[in-house]
């Protein structure tokens, strides 16, 4: 009872008389707005849109290749933002799902994204006929979006690629050759390496294998054949992926393929049986661990593949590359890695410079490509191929690993959203073959050409049922083509250009006051994944090729993304303040968000209220990539984003209600939205239920007269919210 009294007093102390309470409904105060939008409609079809988004999420780079020309993190789904934009500019009562598959041409409204990231809002707005303004504090994001949205002529791009191929491809390919036992020369697809440390007790070299099974099928239960390395003689053996006993075909010694010297954070020396901490052994070496080449996968003339142990020819070819690299001046960017949450793991492993993440053959071949790209005369083409080069960096370093047969073979270095040193790294053929994964030539087809193709002729995905399964059909002709002259000056944009992109702190822009019709964005999460720390990996190479600013980091003291909830709320509020300034009086701020912790919701509520916004609607919708590694590793993964719809606070908007009304209303709205998902055959995790309820609670609290009273209620509601979350979660069928 005491807690309820505190909650009521905290909320009501600073609120006006309850005369406005009657104006509230499931979506606060929207019934009183003459200009209510479809995005504020309780019937917004989030469950059907989630089915469309689900199809896109499985192959985002295929479904929306324009936003995957360059790596960025937490890329949002284009289909979700298409629906958001349509519903933001259509009146309440519009059939959003029907409009999604119609030719929609907005009357050139101005859409601003202050956290443009990979450019999803920008692209979707332009496809619908809107004018777009994008800004991001990170120059890598700005660089990626500018190239994705710009005009690129397929014939000219292909011509430049062929010229690069003629000039450097053969020189690169020569470093990825192998000789078969019968003397034939073949291409190497992948080299297999293992990190090696010295045993602190006896000094023997210890391979950091956790398992000697180094190659298996991605769907091993259906395709059980695998390859294991003999720890005695280095022969390659064909085994079942889960075999615990194997007899080497080379030396006849029995071994357990599942047990390597490395177990978690420790390793066992095979020579003296000493067990030691791996990290301590690494630090004693005074630099990154050295690597040992032990196997390769070659491509035969008939298109088949063959696993072979490494030999003296492989070692000699690598040594040849090492000597060639030593003769090249300024071959790569020698830039120190700055300490940070997402870089300290690599630093602790002895990595001090970005180039140490590559072996010497990779550095040599990358330098050949970089030099050739630097000499492309036309800026737009030079920058486009730097984007392609960045893709090659992502898949061609010693932080990648082997995913196995039956899928793209190379697991790129950011699959875990961290800089995780790989104990058994994979070196891919940089130029590539027709059977390669992550190579410069294959990425040209899968990223550059696919992006241009989509830009010329965009499509949407429609779910169709075939043979009892849901598949997707591509629907063309709904959107305007992309390919725009990108303005980097607001004055030029204001004279009629379609798109204006800039780099910098979005809490301070040169956009005219009350000139934006809608702000549509996906702000950084309050968490410990700092995009700028990861983006520096690309930035140092981009500056190496293109020149420009001497700063070799993309980090900024004004980044919104941070692990400190107070700093996050304060910096986010500054950006919302700027959005409030540039928005027209009847404009909407719409963004997607989710978080599993109360601090994340508290920060959003506080930042919006301080900036002068009320929340008018909240809709759950499918989030991000269904196959993302961090999602698979989470105990209770979040599969939903919340679409948060806001408008500027107006005089008399504050509503006086006690916390129980807010909690009851939030519970009711959440229960109905969960039930709608359940009827669409989607069961939600407990954390999904949490994000829906938290969104509706902060929606109700956002109408208080002050952020202090609203935030204090949210802080005190903790235990009651947990009880409601359990009840809503258990109510699912």
RAZI-V62501 format. One record per residue. N is the residue number from 1. RES is the residue in one small letter. D_FIRST is the distance of its C-alpha to the first C-alpha in Angstrom with 2 decimals. Layout:
n=N res=RES d_first=D_FIRST
n=N res=RES d_first=D_FIRST
This chain:
n=1 res=x d_first=0.00
n=2 res=x d_first=3.77
n=3 res=x d_first=5.36
n=4 res=x d_first=5.17
n=5 res=x d_first=6.29
n=6 res=x d_first=8.70
n=7 res=x d_first=9.91
n=8 res=x d_first=10.75
n=9 res=x d_first=12.36
n=10 res=x d_first=14.15
n=11 res=x d_first=15.61
n=12 res=x d_first=16.54
n=13 res=x d_first=17.90
n=14 res=x d_first=21.17
n=15 res=x d_first=21.68
n=16 res=x d_first=24.19
n=17 res=x d_first=23.91
n=18 res=x d_first=22.75
n=19 res=x d_first=26.37
n=20 res=x d_first=26.80
n=21 res=x d_first=23.93
n=22 res=x d_first=26.37
n=23 res=x d_first=28.55
n=24 res=x d_first=26.23
n=25 res=x d_first=26.97
n=26 res=x d_first=26.82
n=27 res=x d_first=28.58
n=28 res=x d_first=27.30
n=29 res=x d_first=29.91
n=30 res=x d_first=32.86
n=31 res=x d_first=33.77
n=32 res=x d_first=34.62
n=33 res=x d_first=36.92
n=34 res=x d_first=40.60
n=35 res=x d_first=41.36
n=36 res=x d_first=38.74
n=37 res=x d_first=40.13
n=38 res=x d_first=40.35
n=39 res=x d_first=38.19
n=40 res=x d_first=35.32
n=41 res=x d_first=36.00
n=42 res=x d_first=33.46
n=43 res=x d_first=36.55
n=44 res=x d_first=37.64
n=45 res=x d_first=39.37
n=46 res=x d_first=37.67
n=47 res=x d_first=38.29
n=48 res=x d_first=42.02
n=49 res=x d_first=42.26
n=50 res=x d_first=40.68
n=51 res=x d_first=43.55
n=52 res=x d_first=46.03
n=53 res=x d_first=44.32
n=54 res=x d_first=44.35
n=55 res=x d_first=48.14
n=56 res=x d_first=48.48
n=57 res=x d_first=46.26
n=58 res=x d_first=48.59
n=59 res=x d_first=51.50
n=60 res=x d_first=50.24
n=61 res=x d_first=53.43
n=62 res=x d_first=55.48
n=63 res=x d_first=53.36
n=64 res=x d_first=52.92
n=65 res=x d_first=55.55
n=66 res=x d_first=55.59
n=67 res=x d_first=52.31
n=68 res=x d_first=53.58
n=69 res=x d_first=56.76
n=70 res=x d_first=55.14
n=71 res=x d_first=52.31
n=72 res=x d_first=48.88
n=73 res=x d_first=45.45
n=74 res=x d_first=42.57
n=75 res=x d_first=44.90
n=76 res=x d_first=43.23
n=77 res=x d_first=44.72
n=78 res=x d_first=47.20
n=79 res=x d_first=46.52
n=80 res=x d_first=42.85
n=81 res=x d_first=43.93
n=82 res=x d_first=46.68
n=83 res=x d_first=44.17
n=84 res=x d_first=41.83
n=85 res=x d_first=44.77
n=86 res=x d_first=46.08
n=87 res=x d_first=42.72
n=88 res=x d_first=42.11
n=89 res=x d_first=45.35
n=90 res=x d_first=45.48
n=91 res=x d_first=43.86
n=92 res=x d_first=40.92
n=93 res=x d_first=42.24
n=94 res=x d_first=44.79
n=95 res=x d_first=45.44
n=96 res=x d_first=44.66
n=97 res=x d_first=45.86
n=98 res=x d_first=49.15
n=99 res=x d_first=49.58
n=100 res=x d_first=49.00
n=101 res=x d_first=52.33
n=102 res=x d_first=54.18
n=103 res=x d_first=56.16
n=104 res=x d_first=53.68
n=105 res=x d_first=55.09
n=106 res=x d_first=52.74
n=107 res=x d_first=54.37
n=108 res=x d_first=54.43
n=109 res=x d_first=50.95
n=110 res=x d_first=50.06
n=111 res=x d_first=47.49
n=112 res=x d_first=46.26
n=113 res=x d_first=44.84
n=114 res=x d_first=43.86
n=115 res=x d_first=43.28
n=116 res=x d_first=46.22
n=117 res=x d_first=46.50
n=118 res=x d_first=48.96
n=119 res=x d_first=49.45
n=120 res=x d_first=47.80
n=121 res=x d_first=46.68
n=122 res=x d_first=50.08
n=123 res=x d_first=52.10
n=124 res=x d_first=50.14
n=125 res=x d_first=50.25
n=126 res=x d_first=54.00
n=127 res=x d_first=54.60
n=128 res=x d_first=53.08
n=129 res=x d_first=55.23
n=130 res=x d_first=52.75
n=131 res=x d_first=53.59
n=132 res=x d_first=51.60
n=133 res=x d_first=50.62
n=134 res=x d_first=49.43
n=135 res=x d_first=48.52
n=136 res=x d_first=47.45
n=137 res=x d_first=47.32
n=138 res=x d_first=49.10
n=139 res=x d_first=52.87
n=140 res=x d_first=53.15
n=141 res=x d_first=50.84
n=142 res=x d_first=52.87
n=143 res=x d_first=56.10
n=144 res=x d_first=55.02
n=145 res=x d_first=53.93
n=146 res=x d_first=57.00
n=147 res=x d_first=59.25
n=148 res=x d_first=57.42
n=149 res=x d_first=57.62
n=150 res=x d_first=61.13
n=151 res=x d_first=64.35
n=152 res=x d_first=66.09
n=153 res=x d_first=69.32
n=154 res=x d_first=69.58
n=155 res=x d_first=73.33
n=156 res=x d_first=73.16
n=157 res=x d_first=70.28
n=158 res=x d_first=72.19
n=159 res=x d_first=75.31
n=160 res=x d_first=73.61
n=161 res=x d_first=72.17
n=162 res=x d_first=75.63
n=163 res=x d_first=77.06
n=164 res=x d_first=74.54
n=165 res=x d_first=75.35
n=166 res=x d_first=79.07
n=167 res=x d_first=78.66
n=168 res=x d_first=76.30
n=169 res=x d_first=75.41
n=170 res=x d_first=78.45
n=171 res=x d_first=77.97
n=172 res=x d_first=74.37
n=173 res=x d_first=75.28
n=174 res=x d_first=77.89
n=175 res=x d_first=75.20
n=176 res=x d_first=73.66
n=177 res=x d_first=76.70
n=178 res=x d_first=77.51
n=179 res=x d_first=80.69
n=180 res=x d_first=80.71
n=181 res=x d_first=82.83
n=182 res=x d_first=85.52
n=183 res=x d_first=85.72
n=184 res=x d_first=83.96
n=185 res=x d_first=81.73
n=186 res=x d_first=78.36
n=187 res=x d_first=75.21
n=188 res=x d_first=72.25
n=189 res=x d_first=68.94
n=190 res=x d_first=66.71
n=191 res=x d_first=67.17
n=192 res=x d_first=64.86
n=193 res=x d_first=63.99
n=194 res=x d_first=62.07
n=195 res=x d_first=60.75
n=196 res=x d_first=62.61
n=197 res=x d_first=61.76
n=198 res=x d_first=63.87
n=199 res=x d_first=62.95
n=200 res=x d_first=62.13
n=201 res=x d_first=64.07
n=202 res=x d_first=67.31
n=203 res=x d_first=67.29
n=204 res=x d_first=67.74
n=205 res=x d_first=66.42
n=206 res=x d_first=63.29
n=207 res=x d_first=62.45
n=208 res=x d_first=58.72
n=209 res=x d_first=58.76
n=210 res=x d_first=55.70
n=211 res=x d_first=57.79
n=212 res=x d_first=61.47
n=213 res=x d_first=60.71
n=214 res=x d_first=61.04
n=215 res=x d_first=61.63
n=216 res=x d_first=60.16
n=217 res=x d_first=59.29
n=218 res=x d_first=55.97
n=219 res=x d_first=55.70
n=220 res=x d_first=56.99
n=221 res=x d_first=56.19
n=222 res=x d_first=58.60
n=223 res=x d_first=61.00
n=224 res=x d_first=61.03
n=225 res=x d_first=64.01
n=226 res=x d_first=63.24
n=227 res=x d_first=65.11
n=228 res=x d_first=64.79
n=229 res=x d_first=66.55
n=230 res=x d_first=68.50
n=231 res=x d_first=67.42
n=232 res=x d_first=70.94
n=233 res=x d_first=73.31
n=234 res=x d_first=71.19
n=235 res=x d_first=72.40
n=236 res=x d_first=70.25
n=237 res=x d_first=69.55
n=238 res=x d_first=68.45
n=239 res=x d_first=65.72
n=240 res=x d_first=62.76
n=241 res=x d_first=59.64
n=242 res=x d_first=57.91
n=243 res=x d_first=61.00
n=244 res=x d_first=60.53
n=245 res=x d_first=64.25
n=246 res=x d_first=67.04
n=247 res=x d_first=70.67
n=248 res=x d_first=71.94
n=249 res=x d_first=74.83
n=250 res=x d_first=76.32
n=251 res=x d_first=76.31
n=252 res=x d_first=75.41
n=253 res=x d_first=72.63
n=254 res=x d_first=69.52
n=255 res=x d_first=66.09
n=256 res=x d_first=62.44
n=257 res=x d_first=61.74
n=258 res=x d_first=57.98
n=259 res=x d_first=58.05
n=260 res=x d_first=58.98
n=261 res=x d_first=58.98
n=262 res=x d_first=55.60
n=263 res=x d_first=52.41
n=264 res=x d_first=49.23
n=265 res=x d_first=49.60
n=266 res=x d_first=52.62
n=267 res=x d_first=56.21
n=268 res=x d_first=58.93
n=269 res=x d_first=62.49
n=270 res=x d_first=64.99
n=271 res=x d_first=67.71
n=272 res=x d_first=66.21
n=273 res=x d_first=62.97
n=274 res=x d_first=60.90
n=275 res=x d_first=57.24
n=276 res=x d_first=56.01
n=277 res=x d_first=53.19
n=278 res=x d_first=54.39
n=279 res=x d_first=52.87
n=280 res=x d_first=54.55
n=281 res=x d_first=57.86
n=282 res=x d_first=57.48
n=283 res=x d_first=56.87
n=284 res=x d_first=60.02
n=285 res=x d_first=62.08
n=286 res=x d_first=61.30
n=287 res=x d_first=60.70
n=288 res=x d_first=59.60
n=289 res=x d_first=60.65
n=290 res=x d_first=64.04
n=291 res=x d_first=64.48
n=292 res=x d_first=66.93
n=293 res=x d_first=68.30
n=294 res=x d_first=68.63
n=295 res=x d_first=68.99
n=296 res=x d_first=69.55
n=297 res=x d_first=69.34
n=298 res=x d_first=72.47
n=299 res=x d_first=73.40
n=300 res=x d_first=76.70
n=301 res=x d_first=79.13
n=302 res=x d_first=78.28
n=303 res=x d_first=74.61
n=304 res=x d_first=73.44
n=305 res=x d_first=71.54
n=306 res=x d_first=72.42
n=307 res=x d_first=70.54
n=308 res=x d_first=72.81
n=309 res=x d_first=72.49
n=310 res=x d_first=73.10
n=311 res=x d_first=76.66
n=312 res=x d_first=78.86
n=313 res=x d_first=79.41
n=314 res=x d_first=75.65
n=315 res=x d_first=75.53
n=316 res=x d_first=78.65
n=317 res=x d_first=77.27
n=318 res=x d_first=74.09
n=319 res=x d_first=76.23
n=320 res=x d_first=78.26
n=321 res=x d_first=75.12
n=322 res=x d_first=74.09
n=323 res=x d_first=77.49
n=324 res=x d_first=77.42
n=325 res=x d_first=74.02
n=326 res=x d_first=75.37
n=327 res=x d_first=78.16
n=328 res=x d_first=75.86
n=329 res=x d_first=74.81
n=330 res=x d_first=71.31
n=331 res=x d_first=70.50
n=332 res=x d_first=66.72
n=333 res=x d_first=63.99
n=334 res=x d_first=63.65
n=335 res=x d_first=60.20
n=336 res=x d_first=57.74
n=337 res=x d_first=54.32
n=338 res=x d_first=51.65
n=339 res=x d_first=48.83
n=340 res=x d_first=45.49
n=341 res=x d_first=42.71
n=342 res=x d_first=44.80
n=343 res=x d_first=48.17
n=344 res=x d_first=47.56
n=345 res=x d_first=47.97
n=346 res=x d_first=51.49
n=347 res=x d_first=52.23
n=348 res=x d_first=51.26
n=349 res=x d_first=53.82
n=350 res=x d_first=56.52
n=351 res=x d_first=56.61
n=352 res=x d_first=57.24
n=353 res=x d_first=58.84
n=354 res=x d_first=58.14
n=355 res=x d_first=61.67
n=356 res=x d_first=61.09
n=357 res=x d_first=59.01
n=358 res=x d_first=62.34
n=359 res=x d_first=65.41
n=360 res=x d_first=68.78
n=361 res=x d_first=70.06
n=362 res=x d_first=66.97
n=363 res=x d_first=67.41
n=364 res=x d_first=71.09
n=365 res=x d_first=70.60
n=366 res=x d_first=67.68
n=367 res=x d_first=69.86
n=368 res=x d_first=72.63
n=369 res=x d_first=70.28
n=370 res=x d_first=68.71
n=371 res=x d_first=72.14
n=372 res=x d_first=73.28
n=373 res=x d_first=70.21
n=374 res=x d_first=70.58
n=375 res=x d_first=74.04
n=376 res=x d_first=72.97
n=377 res=x d_first=74.26
n=378 res=x d_first=71.84
n=379 res=x d_first=68.41
n=380 res=x d_first=66.43
n=381 res=x d_first=68.09
n=382 res=x d_first=67.81
n=383 res=x d_first=64.07
n=384 res=x d_first=63.65
n=385 res=x d_first=65.42
n=386 res=x d_first=63.30
n=387 res=x d_first=60.32
n=388 res=x d_first=62.25
n=389 res=x d_first=63.04
n=390 res=x d_first=59.32
n=391 res=x d_first=58.82
n=392 res=x d_first=61.60
n=393 res=x d_first=59.93
n=394 res=x d_first=56.75
n=395 res=x d_first=58.73
n=396 res=x d_first=61.49
n=397 res=x d_first=60.20
n=398 res=x d_first=59.56
n=399 res=x d_first=55.81
n=400 res=x d_first=56.43
n=401 res=x d_first=56.74
n=402 res=x d_first=58.31
n=403 res=x d_first=56.24
n=404 res=x d_first=59.03
n=405 res=x d_first=61.24
n=406 res=x d_first=60.15
n=407 res=x d_first=58.17
n=408 res=x d_first=58.60
n=409 res=x d_first=59.83
n=410 res=x d_first=58.39
n=411 res=x d_first=54.71
n=412 res=x d_first=54.32
n=413 res=x d_first=52.98
n=414 res=x d_first=49.65
n=415 res=x d_first=48.56
n=416 res=x d_first=45.68
n=417 res=x d_first=44.90
n=418 res=x d_first=45.94
n=419 res=x d_first=49.29
n=420 res=x d_first=49.61
n=421 res=x d_first=52.97
n=422 res=x d_first=54.55
n=423 res=x d_first=56.31
n=424 res=x d_first=58.62
n=425 res=x d_first=59.20
n=426 res=x d_first=61.30
n=427 res=x d_first=64.02
n=428 res=x d_first=64.88
n=429 res=x d_first=68.13
n=430 res=x d_first=67.34
n=431 res=x d_first=69.72
n=432 res=x d_first=69.15
n=433 res=x d_first=70.96
n=434 res=x d_first=70.40
n=435 res=x d_first=68.27
n=436 res=x d_first=66.23
n=437 res=x d_first=62.52
n=438 res=x d_first=61.21
n=439 res=x d_first=64.72
n=440 res=x d_first=65.90
n=441 res=x d_first=68.11
n=442 res=x d_first=65.61
n=443 res=x d_first=62.80
n=444 res=x d_first=65.25
n=445 res=x d_first=65.38
n=446 res=x d_first=61.76
n=447 res=x d_first=60.15
n=448 res=x d_first=62.65
n=449 res=x d_first=64.62
n=450 res=x d_first=61.62
n=451 res=x d_first=59.81
n=452 res=x d_first=62.92
n=453 res=x d_first=63.31
n=454 res=x d_first=59.74
n=455 res=x d_first=60.18
n=456 res=x d_first=63.31
n=457 res=x d_first=61.92
n=458 res=x d_first=58.10
n=459 res=x d_first=56.64
n=460 res=x d_first=53.37
n=461 res=x d_first=52.41
n=462 res=x d_first=52.04
n=463 res=x d_first=50.76
n=464 res=x d_first=53.39
n=465 res=x d_first=53.55
n=466 res=x d_first=56.62
n=467 res=x d_first=57.33
n=468 res=x d_first=53.76
n=469 res=x d_first=52.41
n=470 res=x d_first=50.91
n=471 res=x d_first=53.25
n=472 res=x d_first=53.67
n=473 res=x d_first=56.41
n=474 res=x d_first=57.26
n=475 res=x d_first=57.39
n=476 res=x d_first=59.64
n=477 res=x d_first=60.44
n=478 res=x d_first=56.95
n=479 res=x d_first=56.65
n=480 res=x d_first=58.82
n=481 res=x d_first=60.47
n=482 res=x d_first=59.32
n=483 res=x d_first=61.65
n=484 res=x d_first=61.24
n=485 res=x d_first=62.73
n=486 res=x d_first=59.79
n=487 res=x d_first=59.61
n=488 res=x d_first=58.53
n=489 res=x d_first=58.79
n=490 res=x d_first=56.54
n=491 res=x d_first=59.54
n=492 res=x d_first=61.37
n=493 res=x d_first=58.34
n=494 res=x d_first=57.88
n=495 res=x d_first=61.46
n=496 res=x d_first=60.71
n=497 res=x d_first=60.14
n=498 res=x d_first=57.75
n=499 res=x d_first=55.90
n=500 res=x d_first=55.11
n=501 res=x d_first=53.79
n=502 res=x d_first=53.13
n=503 res=x d_first=51.84
n=504 res=x d_first=49.45
n=505 res=x d_first=46.03
n=506 res=x d_first=44.48
n=507 res=x d_first=42.64
n=508 res=x d_first=46.10
n=509 res=x d_first=48.56
n=510 res=x d_first=51.67
n=511 res=x d_first=50.43
n=512 res=x d_first=50.89
n=513 res=x d_first=47.90
n=514 res=x d_first=46.70
n=515 res=x d_first=49.25
n=516 res=x d_first=47.06
n=517 res=x d_first=45.98
n=518 res=x d_first=43.40
n=519 res=x d_first=41.99
n=520 res=x d_first=41.62
n=521 res=x d_first=40.82
n=522 res=x d_first=39.18
n=523 res=x d_first=37.85
n=524 res=x d_first=38.01
n=525 res=x d_first=35.04
n=526 res=x d_first=33.05
n=527 res=x d_first=34.58
n=528 res=x d_first=37.45
n=529 res=x d_first=40.29
n=530 res=x d_first=42.29
n=531 res=x d_first=44.85
n=532 res=x d_first=47.07
n=533 res=x d_first=47.60
n=534 res=x d_first=48.81
n=535 res=x d_first=50.73
n=536 res=x d_first=52.88
n=537 res=x d_first=54.66
n=538 res=x d_first=56.17
n=539 res=x d_first=56.42
n=540 res=x d_first=58.88
n=541 res=x d_first=61.27
n=542 res=x d_first=60.98
n=543 res=x d_first=61.92
n=544 res=x d_first=64.68
n=545 res=x d_first=66.22
n=546 res=x d_first=65.52
n=547 res=x d_first=65.48
n=548 res=x d_first=63.35
n=549 res=x d_first=60.76
n=550 res=x d_first=61.31
n=551 res=x d_first=57.59
n=552 res=x d_first=57.18
n=553 res=x d_first=53.42
n=554 res=x d_first=51.14
n=555 res=x d_first=48.21
n=556 res=x d_first=46.84
n=557 res=x d_first=44.56
n=558 res=x d_first=43.01
n=559 res=x d_first=42.03
n=560 res=x d_first=38.63
n=561 res=x d_first=38.37
n=562 res=x d_first=36.89
n=563 res=x d_first=34.57
n=564 res=x d_first=32.69
n=565 res=x d_first=29.72
n=566 res=x d_first=29.95
n=567 res=x d_first=33.69
n=568 res=x d_first=33.36
n=569 res=x d_first=31.03
n=570 res=x d_first=33.32
n=571 res=x d_first=36.51
n=572 res=x d_first=35.23
n=573 res=x d_first=34.15
n=574 res=x d_first=37.71
n=575 res=x d_first=39.16
n=576 res=x d_first=36.85
n=577 res=x d_first=37.97
n=578 res=x d_first=41.54
n=579 res=x d_first=40.81
n=580 res=x d_first=39.35
n=581 res=x d_first=42.60
n=582 res=x d_first=44.96
n=583 res=x d_first=43.19
n=584 res=x d_first=44.48
n=585 res=x d_first=42.10
n=586 res=x d_first=41.50
n=587 res=x d_first=41.62
n=588 res=x d_first=39.04
n=589 res=x d_first=37.68
n=590 res=x d_first=37.25
n=591 res=x d_first=36.57
n=592 res=x d_first=35.71
n=593 res=x d_first=33.16
n=594 res=x d_first=31.23
n=595 res=x d_first=29.41
n=596 res=x d_first=27.60
n=597 res=x d_first=25.58
n=598 res=x d_first=22.64
n=599 res=x d_first=24.79
n=600 res=x d_first=27.41
n=601 res=x d_first=25.23
n=602 res=x d_first=23.69
n=603 res=x d_first=27.30
n=604 res=x d_first=28.45
n=605 res=x d_first=25.75
n=606 res=x d_first=26.43
n=607 res=x d_first=30.18
n=608 res=x d_first=30.38
n=609 res=x d_first=28.44
n=610 res=x d_first=30.41
n=611 res=x d_first=33.56
n=612 res=x d_first=32.77
n=613 res=x d_first=31.98
n=614 res=x d_first=29.58
n=615 res=x d_first=29.16
n=616 res=x d_first=30.54
n=617 res=x d_first=30.73
n=618 res=x d_first=30.13
n=619 res=x d_first=32.38
n=620 res=x d_first=32.65
n=621 res=x d_first=36.24
n=622 res=x d_first=38.37
n=623 res=x d_first=38.50
n=624 res=x d_first=41.40
n=625 res=x d_first=43.77
n=626 res=x d_first=43.26
n=627 res=x d_first=45.51
n=628 res=x d_first=44.21
n=629 res=x d_first=44.37
n=630 res=x d_first=40.96
n=631 res=x d_first=39.38
n=632 res=x d_first=41.25
n=633 res=x d_first=40.20
n=634 res=x d_first=36.46
n=635 res=x d_first=34.42
n=636 res=x d_first=32.24
n=637 res=x d_first=34.29
n=638 res=x d_first=33.24
n=639 res=x d_first=35.74
n=640 res=x d_first=34.26
n=641 res=x d_first=34.19
n=642 res=x d_first=32.09
n=643 res=x d_first=34.20
n=644 res=x d_first=32.26
n=645 res=x d_first=33.76
n=646 res=x d_first=33.36
n=647 res=x d_first=35.06
n=648 res=x d_first=35.46
n=649 res=x d_first=32.81
n=650 res=x d_first=34.28
n=651 res=x d_first=33.64
n=652 res=x d_first=30.97
n=653 res=x d_first=29.45
n=654 res=x d_first=25.98
n=655 res=x d_first=23.44
n=656 res=x d_first=20.25
n=657 res=x d_first=17.48
n=658 res=x d_first=13.76
n=659 res=x d_first=12.77
n=660 res=x d_first=12.19
n=661 res=x d_first=15.79
n=662 res=x d_first=17.06
n=663 res=x d_first=15.66
n=664 res=x d_first=16.96
n=665 res=x d_first=20.22
n=666 res=x d_first=20.66
n=667 res=x d_first=20.14
n=668 res=x d_first=22.60
n=669 res=x d_first=25.17
n=670 res=x d_first=24.99
n=671 res=x d_first=25.42
n=672 res=x d_first=28.45
n=673 res=x d_first=30.03
n=674 res=x d_first=29.63
n=675 res=x d_first=31.18
n=676 res=x d_first=34.03
n=677 res=x d_first=34.78
n=678 res=x d_first=34.72
n=679 res=x d_first=37.14
n=680 res=x d_first=39.32
n=681 res=x d_first=39.36
n=682 res=x d_first=37.30
n=683 res=x d_first=34.56
n=684 res=x d_first=32.12
n=685 res=x d_first=31.00
n=686 res=x d_first=27.39
n=687 res=x d_first=27.93
n=688 res=x d_first=29.46
n=689 res=x d_first=26.36
n=690 res=x d_first=24.37
n=691 res=x d_first=26.66
n=692 res=x d_first=26.48
n=693 res=x d_first=22.69
n=694 res=x d_first=22.53
n=695 res=x d_first=25.30
n=696 res=x d_first=23.63
n=697 res=x d_first=20.37
n=698 res=x d_first=22.47
n=699 res=x d_first=24.58
n=700 res=x d_first=21.77
n=701 res=x d_first=20.67
n=702 res=x d_first=24.35
n=703 res=x d_first=24.49
n=704 res=x d_first=22.31
n=705 res=x d_first=24.41
n=706 res=x d_first=24.26
n=707 res=x d_first=24.01
n=708 res=x d_first=21.95
n=709 res=x d_first=18.97
n=710 res=x d_first=19.49
n=711 res=x d_first=19.89
n=712 res=x d_first=16.87
n=713 res=x d_first=14.67
n=714 res=x d_first=16.77
n=715 res=x d_first=16.38
n=716 res=x d_first=12.59
n=717 res=x d_first=12.80
n=718 res=x d_first=14.90
n=719 res=x d_first=13.30
n=720 res=x d_first=12.30
n=721 res=x d_first=15.85
n=722 res=x d_first=17.40
n=723 res=x d_first=16.04
n=724 res=x d_first=17.46
n=725 res=x d_first=20.64
n=726 res=x d_first=21.26
n=727 res=x d_first=20.88
n=728 res=x d_first=23.24
n=729 res=x d_first=25.63
n=730 res=x d_first=25.93
n=731 res=x d_first=26.53
n=732 res=x d_first=29.84
n=733 res=x d_first=32.99
